[in-house]
Amino acid sequence: MPASAAQARLQRGYSFVELAISVVVIGIIAGAAYTAYNRQGAGRESVAALARGEVLNQSIRAFALHNHRLPCPDTDGDGREGDAAGSCPANVELGWVPYESLGLERPTVSAREVYAVFRRAADGADLVAPAASPNRNDLIRSLTAASALAPSNSNVFLTGEGNRTGAEDCSANVVMHAAFAVVVPNSDADGDGSFFDGVHAGLPGSGRCLASPNGAARNGYDDAVAMTGFSTLIGLALDDVL
């Protein structure tokens, strides 16, 4: 009598993808719960936004490890990388999360998240396209080159959180760059008609400034920011090689 699908799976063992998904789900549950309930001023909606940011963060990391590059931002809102023709415009760092390219369901238009990725081809640090056929070493080299660059407002950057990293000031306080970041809207806390608040009001159409992931929800601002730094992604890529 032939074995069932479940028995066949047990006999062959778990695939890398199945194992990775299990690890990611466990990490999301543990990490999001701890972070959300320890964040000052976070309400129920903010907790959901933080958890959603962590889901996207982990999904983009998984994409990078599988494809040896980061995804191109969705510039036309169709849920896929790049523009309507499927091309990735050079040096475009901001757009919508490319949900379909990540294997995720597209949310409603009002709930779409902004995705930012570091790209500086002139310095060998285009994390979207490090090579024509990228491999792990290409990704690691691009990340290493990016990590050596001084913070600048010529690329998407994170500003302060009003405490350890100084004031939230997009003009005078360029704190750091990230390999990538996502901005999760919550509500129109500042009443300007957009669900993106504070320094994120013009995203993704204009602006390069992102609020710190460590900034607390406050009057006029309740977005959630999730990010992965260069060194973190280098570490994940090195672990993936071993």
Protein Blocks (a to p, Z undefined) as FASTA:
>chain_A
ZZdfklmmmmnopafklmmmmmmmmmmmmmmmmmmmmpghiafklmmmmmmmmmmmmmmm
mmmmmnopacdddfkonopghifnopacehiabdcddfklnopacddfklpccddddddf
knopafklmbfbdcfklmmmmmmmmmmpccdfkbccdddehimnopadfklmcfbdcfbd
cdddfbdfkonopabghjllmpckbojbdcdfkbccdehiacdcddddfklmmmmmmmmm
ZZ
